[in-house]
């Protein structure tokens, strides 16, 4: 069974930094497509970033240049380094695994963590 | 980016009734559309992908249809556990985008 556990959220001042972690079990992070998806209070989800199994990455326009997605294969953990945080970055951040069907990856999210709350406020 | 508009914002129904939710894309997404269910305090749950394929473990009362720009999620007979918020998502283009949601309430 896939289990994703996010951590690292908290209260940070505008302009500050945070590193989110997503510890995985039941899957190998490096062999999967993994994304960060965030959800501001009362809003729909917003895709943030993806790390493909080949190491390539994409970022959403709202975070490009301010965040970096990475993984530690030895710890089977996904990360999101967030810098220059703004109030509009306040959200619950989820890590999510992309759906895989017969060894083909799709850009749908079939496994999610419980999320970690990031609050950017002075 | 592709904008997804969901309607209605809120759907007030009773258990046993049929629910019909709509998602409209700002440009064609072919059939690259998914539906998720989210309950308070929980992460979204994948229900339907590629417009009409049920994800693993999803009951047959959930069905999806549509292509191009107009899509529908139908819940044939609402179970009490189905009262939740539903989101659509497209994968036709980057960035992946979600709709604003439809709340199905009792």
Interface residues (C-beta under 8 A of the other chain):
Chain A: X35 X43 X44 X45 X46 X47 X58 X60 X61 X94 X96 X99 X106 X107 X108 X109 X110 X112 X113 X114 X115
Chain B: X1 X34 X36 X42 X43 X44 X45 X46 X49 X50 X55 X56 X87 X89 X91 X94 X95 X96 X97 X98 X99 X100 X101
